[in-house]
Amino acid sequence: MKNILVPIDFSTYADHALEIAAQIAKKNDMGIVLFHMIGISESVLAKSELQEQEEANYYMGLAKKKLKEIYGRPYMAGLKIVSVIQNYLIFSEIDAVAAEQQASLIVMGSHGTSGLGTFFVGSNTEKVVRSSSLPVLVIKEQNEDFKVKEIVFACDLKPENASAYFKLKKFALDFNANIHLVFINEAGMNFKTTAQIDAKMAAFKEALGNNPAVTIYNDHSIEQGIFNFCKKVGADLLAIPTHGRRGLAHFFMGSLGETVANKAKIPVLTLKL
């Protein structure tokens, strides 16, 4: 990993994400890119060109002042820091900024108080997850001693998930962490027989080109199963593959409750297929 891009909106949740990003950067000899989107909408800008420029300059100056304060925080000491301030209204632009700044990971905060559905869907976090080709580490609470030893990778065992698994292996290597690959066998009409699961596992392992251990965990729902399995193995991080524009909503569609997001306070790492 080279640099970590941290979207900053000066909220408490962004502060929590930045503190953890700083810890990761120091352990892996990386730099921090502070990325702030002013997001001035044309509808609220003054009509005259002069007034528009004055307002843009005002918000730019305010952002620079706040970012300068961030530089002085104790946990930022010794880090190489770059600030990028843009008036981007299209979230897909964040990928261009990440490439320009040689970022290999995005770390951002989210309150996540209403379940994974609203945790991502419609939020800025969800927009970044959908638009970014980079892994996105979503932080929900402060952690002054961020460690990742046990990672749960939950997926549906489709061969397309192999690319996300390979990305996760690289991430896990930087932390010397273990990966627990799990398939949640949901009770009800989506329940899979042993023969069906064996067929899925065979196709998935063929796509991987190796034979990783896969745990089949039976539960009443996907989200409850993920939560219970994370708790069982003492997971520090939950990794989930995403499908571009479909995002996490597609992955969990039809079975998503609030249990995981409300009770499992561990960070979530999204990996684009």
N, C-alpha and C positions, 0 to 999 in steps of 0.2 A: 504494500500500500504506500502511496506517495503523500497525498494530502486528503484532508477530511473537509468536506463542505458542510457548513452549518447554517441553515436558513435562520435568520434572526428577525423577530418581530418585537423584541424587547419585552416579551411576556415572561412570566415565571417559568412556564413550561420550556421556553426556548433557553432560559438560563440553565435549567436542569440538563438539557441536552448538551449544551456547550461545555458544562463542567465534565460530563462523561466523555465528550469528544476530546477534551484536553488530556484526560487520563489516557485514552487510547493512543493519542498522538505521541505523548511522551514515552510510552512503552514501546512504540514501533518506529520512533524517529521520523515522525511525520509533521507536516505543517497544518495550520488551520486556515480555512478560507471562510470568512464571515460574509454571508450573502444576505443583503437586505433589499427587498423589493418595496419601493416607495408606493407603487400602485396608485398613482394619481389618475383618477378617471377623468376622461374628457368632459363628462357631464357635470363635474363639480368645479372644473377649472374656469377661471374668468374668461370672458369672451375675447378681450383684446390680447394680442400677442405679447405685449409688454407685461400685462398682468399675469399671463400664463407663466412667463419666464420668471417673474418675481416669486410666484407661488412655488414653482419647481425649485428655485434656489433656496427658498425658506425651508422646505422639507428636506432638501439635500443637506443643508447646513445642520439641521436638527439631528439628522441621522448620523452625520459625521461626529457630532459632539457625543452622542450616546455610544457610538462604537469606540471612540477614544477612551471612554470610561471603562469599557469592557477590557481594553488592553491592560489596564492597571490592576485587574483582579489577581489575587495571589495564585490561583490555579492556572493562570495563563503565563506565568513567569517562565522564561527560557524557551518559549515556543516561537517558531517563525509564523507570523500572522499576516494575512493579506485581507483587505476589506474590498468588497465589490458592492457598489450601490447602483441599482438600476431601477428604471420605471417600467419593469416588465409586468404586463398584465396577463401574458400567456405563460402558463406554467411549464410548457414544453421547452422554454428558453433556459430553464435551469440545467438541462443536459448540456447545452452549448457552453454555459459558464463552467460547469464541472470539467468538461473536456479542455477548455482553455486554461484552467487552473490545475490541470493534471490531478484531479480528485478521483479517488477510487472508492469512496464511501460517502454517503450522506447521512448525517445524524441530525434528527429533529425531534422536537417535543410535541406531545399531544396530551390532553387531559384524559381522554378515553373513558369518560364517566358513564356513557350510555350504551355500552356494548360495542362489539367490533363493528357492527353495521354502521352506526353513526360515528364511531371512532374514526373511521376512514371515509365512508361515503359522504360526499358533499363538503368535506372539510379540506383545508389547505394541505393537510397531511396526505389525504387520499389523492389529491391532484398531483402532488409530487411523486407518490408511489406509482401512479399510473403513467406519468410522463417520463420518469427517469429510467435509464437503462442500467443505472448503478444500484447496488444493494442500498437499501434505506433502513437505517436503524432508528426505530421509533421509541423514544424514552417517555415514560409516564410519570416518573417521580425522581426526586433527588437521590443520588448515590455517590457518596464521597470516596468510596472504595470499590469501584466497578471491576468486577472479576467475572469471567465467563469460563466455567469449567464443564458444565453439562448443558448441551444444546439439544432441543427437541426439534426435529424436522418432520412436520406433519404434511402429508400429501396423499393424493388419491392413487398413487403408483402408476400413473400413466407415463409412458416412455418420454413424453415431452418434459417431464419434471427432472430429467437427468441433468440438463444444463444448470438448473437451479441448485441441484445437489453438488455439482462440481464447484460452483461459486462458493457454496457454504463450506466445502472442504478447505478452500484457500483461507476463508475467514477463520475457521476453527484452528487452522495451523498457526496463525498469528497469536492465538490465545492458548495454544496447547490444550484445546478443549475436546471433549468426547461428543460424538454425534449419536443421538438416539433417533433412528428412523422409525416412524410409526404410521400405521394405517388404522384409522378409526372405522371399525365395522359397526355401522349404525343399526340399531334395532328397528323393526318395522319393514316397510316396503322396500327400503334400500339395503336391507341385510344381504350380505354376500355369503354364499356357501363356501366350504373349504376348497372345492374344486375351482370355483370362480376366483377366489383369492390367489390360489396357486398359479393360475393362468396369468393374472395381473402381475404377480411377483416375478414370474419367469420373463415376461416381456420387459418389465422395468429393469431387472438385473442385466438383461441382454443389452439394453440401451446404455447402461452404466459401464458395461465391460468388466464388471467385477461382481462379487457376491457378498454385499454388505448384509449385516443382520437386520432384519425387519421385524418389528413387533406388531402383532395384530391385537388391537385393543378393542374389546367389545363394550359398547355403552349405549345409552338411550338416545344420544344425539352426538353430532360431530363436535360441537363446542364443549359439551360436558366431558366427552372423552378426551379431548385435548387437554382440558384443565386438569382432569384427574390423572392423566398420564404424566403431565409436567410435574404435578405434585409428587407423584410416586417416585420419579427419578431425581427429584430435587433440581429441576431445570433452572438455569440462570437466564436462559434466553429461548424464545420460541421463534423458529424460522418457518416462513410460509412462502411458497411460490406464488407469483402473481401473473396475470395474463394480460398485461398491457392495458388497453382501454377498458377491458372488462374488470380489471382490478380484483380486489379481494371479494367484492360483492359476488362475483361469478363463482369464486372458489367455495363460498359458503352458502350460495343461494338456496333458499328453501328450508334451511335447517338452522338458521342463525339465531341464537339467543344472546342474553346479556351476561351469562355466567363467566365466560373466560375473561372478557375485558374488565368486568367489575371486580372479580375476585383474584385473578392472576395478575399481579402487579409487575411481573417480569417484563423486560423489554421485548419488542417484536422486531425481527429482521425480515424484511420483504426482499425477495429475489426474483428478478424478472426472468421469465422463460425465454 
